[in-house]
Amino acid sequence: MLPRFKAAAVHAAPVFLDAAATTAKAVALIEEAARAGAALIAFPETFIPAFPVWAALSAPIDNHDLFARMAEQSVLVDGPEVARIRQAARAAGIFVSIGISERSPASVGCLWNANLLIGEDGTILNHHRKLMPTYYEKLVWAPGDGAGLKVVETGIGRIGQLICGENTNPLARYALMAQGEQFHISSWPPVWPTRRPKGGGNYDNLAANRLRASAHCFEAKAFGLVTAGVLDEAAYDFLAARDPGAADVLDGTPRAASFFVDPTGAQIGEALQEEGILYAEIDLNACVEPKQFHDVVGYYNRFDVFDLAVNRQRLAPAQFRDGPAPAPEPVPPVASGA
């Protein structure tokens, strides 16, 4: 028998560009989900400190101050904000998946869109950096690497994670399938503007997220948790006050939702678009039967035809090779007086 557990998808807004206050909110949500009996809780993309939607709304030359503030409020993996989330996970005995804007210890201006999977004992089980920032996100975040393309074996199943547009990347998704993924976490922003409303054709974040989550779960024969952010009134008012045209764009951009998907690609229950926590009962035994039809990492493939190699080396700006310290120079004896 495979594990059964209760999962929690957070549909919530951060305290906009305030890492400390957002961390406190995350801790409260972790405690709430644990009281409700959840074994796992997942937070949206870069929940700490926010998603930089302003990069879609105005020219880069007008956003220097917001980039500086984003850098200031982004967090280090070994910093106090993550430490507090880890402590909360351990105290509640719950797995936590959380999106962060990660600061580089080597550069005050280098940021990554990252996601952490934290165990019920507070251990960081996986640290994934988004492989490629999407569209205007490149103005804020640097590309990540393959070090976090891992499926983690846990007591509640094999858990994998991808961030936002990575769920469109068939090779990244297959890399997780090939590690026996059973529960897939995808994290998303609250809105993703691509056009001004008067022209039509704006990106439908809700429809696109549902399509991608369902496609992955159908192909992987895995459960899916979709967690998306919320653009709350405080963030909306802040962005609209900076640029009067921003309100029209935000008003005309579909809002994301949080929901669950089963191994056939069907949505489980209702989607959540109001701020809160959505729960689902997960029975991983339901992953088995669909493998009879299409097992893309088993019998339903041609490994003699297709060959995928994944570089999971963590990238660093430099490799320093320090040799042994030189031996001290001999000190000549002090000459004795005559």
N, C-alpha and C positions, 0 to 999 in steps of 0.2 A: 504494500500500500504506500502510495506517495503522500506527502504532507497535505493537510488541510489547515487553513488559517484565515484570519480576518485581516483585510488590508484597508488602509485609509489613504485617500487622495485629497490633498489640501488644495482648495480653490480659494486663494486669499491674496490680499495685497500686502506688500511690505510697508513698513513705515518709510516713505520715499526718501532714499539716499541717507538713511540713518542706520548704520550697521548695528549699533548697540541696541536701539529700540526694536529693530526687526528681529534681532537674536532673542530678545525677551519675548516677543510675540511668538516666535517659533517654539520656544521652550513651553509656553502655555499651550500651544496646539499639540505638541508631543504629549504632554501630560493629559490633555483631554482625550486624545486618541487611545492612549494606554488605559484610561479609565473605562473607555467603551469596549475594551477587549481586543483592540487591534494588535497584531504582532509586528506590523510594518506600517510606517507612515512615509509618504513621499511629498516633497515640496516642489514648487514650480522652478522654472529656469531662473537662475541668478536671483533667487528670493532675497538673498543678502547681497547688496543693499537695494537693488532695483534692476529692472530691465531698461536699457538706455533708449527708450522710444524717441527721445528728442533727436537722435541721429537721423530719423526719417522725416522730421518735421521742418528743419531749417538747415541752412548751409553750415558746413563745418566751421567757417570763419566766425560764426555767431555762437559757437558752443564751447569755446575754450574753457570757460569757467565751469561748465558742467562736466567736461572731461576731468578737470582738476579735482572737482568734488567727488566724482566717481572713483578716481584713483585713491583719494583720501579715505573713502568709505569702503573700498574693497578690502578683502581680508586675506591674511596669511593662513595657510593650512595649519601651521603650528601656533597661530595667534589665539587671543582670548575668546573670540567669538566662537570659533570652531571648538575650542576646549569646553565651552559652556554647553554647546549642542551635544558633545560627546558625553558630558556628565549627565545631561538630561536623559539621553538614550540609556545609559547604564542604570540610572536610578529607576527608570520606568520599565526596564527590561524589554525594549522595543527596538527593532531595526529602523534606521532613519536614512532616507535618501534626500539630500538637500542640494539645491543649486546655489552656487556662490560666484561672485565676481572675485577672482583670485589675484592678489598682488604678487609680483615676482620679488623674491628676496634680492635679486641682482639688479633691479632697475625700478626706480620710483614711478616710471611711466608705462611699464609693461604689465598688461592685465590679460587674464585668460577667463573665458567662460568655462566654468568647471562644475563638476558634480561629485559629491562624496557619498559613498555608501558606508554607513556606520553600523557596526554590529550591536546586538543587545547588551554587550559588555562594554560598549564605548570604544571599541577598536575600530580604526579606519580600515575597512575591508577593500575598498577600491577608491582611487582618486583619478577621475577622468577629466581631461581637458578637451573641449570641443575641437574636433580636427580642423574645421575651417569655419570661421565666422561667415555669416550669410549676409550678402548684399551690404547694407549700410552698417552692419555690425563690425565690419572691418575697420571702421573709423574709431572703434573703441578697443576691440580685443585682438590679440595676436593669435595665430594658428596654434593649436595644441599638437599633441603627438599621440602615438598609438599605445602608450604605456597603460592607459586605462581601458583598452578594448578587452575587457575581461568579464567573464561570467563567474560569479562567486558562489561556491558551494556552501550552503548554509543549512541549518536545521529545518528551515521552512521551504527549501527548494533552491534551485539554481537561478540566481538573480542577475540580470543584465540591465544596462542603462545606456541610453543615447539621448543627446540634447537636441531638441528642436529639429532643425533641418537635417541633422545627421540621419534622421529616420527616413530621409529620401535617398540616402546613399546605400545602394544594394550591397556593396562590398562590406561596408561597416556592419550592416545588419546580418549578412551571412557570416561574418567573423564571430558574431555572438551565437548564431544558430549552431555553428560548428563546434561550439563548446557546450552544447547540450542545454541551452537556455530554456527555462520553463516559465519564468515570470519576467516580463519586460517592462521597465519603467521608462516612460518618455516624458520630458519636461518642456514646457512651452511658455511663451510670453503672453501677456494679457491681450495685446493687439499687435498687428504687424502691418502698418500702412505701406502701400506701394503706389497709390495714385490719389490725386485729389478727387473728391466725390463727384464733382460736376462732369468729369470725363468718363465715369463708370469704370467697371472692370477692376475694382480694388480686390486685393487678395482676400479670399474668404478663409480666414484662419480656422474657423470652426469646421467647415467642410473638409479642408485640406488635412487637418489633424485627424479627423475621424477616418478619412480615406487611408492615410499612412499607417495609423495604428491598426486598423482592420487588416490591411494588406500584410503587415509584418506578422501579426498573430496568426493569420491564415497560413502563411508560408512556414512559420516556425512551429506551428501547432503549440503555441504558448499563450498564457494569459497576458493581458496588457493593462497597465495602469497609466492613464493619461492625466497629468496634473498641470494645470495652467494658472497663470497669475491673473490678478484682478487689477484693473485701473480704477483706483478709488477716487473719491471726490477731491481729496487733497492733492493727489498727483495731477489730476485733470486740471484743477484750478491753477496749479503752479505752471504747467505747460502752456495753458491758454493765456495766462497773464504775460508770459514772455513773448508770445507771438499770437496776435489775434487770429491769424489764419489757421492756427493749430486746432482750434475748437472744431472747425468745419471738418477737418481731416479726421479727427478722433471720433466725431459724431457719425461720420460716414464709413467707419471701419468696423467690420464685424468683430464682436468680442469672442474670445475663446471660451471653452468649457472644459470641465474635468469629468472623466467617465472611465468605465472599465470595459474591457473587451475579452471575450472568451476565445478558446483555441480554434473556433470556426470562423472568427472574424466578426461575430455578432456582438453588438453592444449589450452589456449586462445592466438591466434596469435603466434608470433615467440619467441624463447628464445634469451636472450642477453648474449653473451660471451665476448664482448668488453666492456671496462669500460664505464659506463654511468648510466642513469636512464631509466627504462622501465615502461610504463604506461598502465593501463587498466581501462575501464569503467565497474563498478560493479553494477549489478542490483540484489539485494537480493531477489526479487520476484521469480527469477529462482530457488531458494532453495525449493519452495513449492511443485511443481508437482512431483519431484523425490521421495518425502516422501510417495507417494502412493505405491511405489514399495517396498522399504525397509526403514522403520523408526525404526532404532535399539534402539532408546530411546523412542519409542512410541509403536505402536501395534506390531512391528516385534521383539518382545523379550519375554522372559519368566522370569519376575521378581520373580516368585515363585520358580524358579530353580536356577537362578544366582543372586548373591548378592555381590556388590562391596562397600567396605568402604575405604575412602580416608582420611588420616591424614594430615590436612593442618596447623598443628602447626609449627610455625617458631622455629627452633632449635637454642639453644644458648649453649655456653660452660659451663655455670654455672648459677644457680639461687641463687641470694643473697637476704636473708631475714633480713633486718636491723630493729631492734626494735627501740622504741623511745629513744631519747638521755637521759642518766641518769641525774637525778636532781643534780645540783651542791652541793658539800659538804658545809654545813653551815660554815661560817667563824666566829670563836669565837671573841667576842668583845675585843678590845684592852684595857688592864687593865689601869685604871687611875693611875697617880702617887700619891705617898703618900703626 
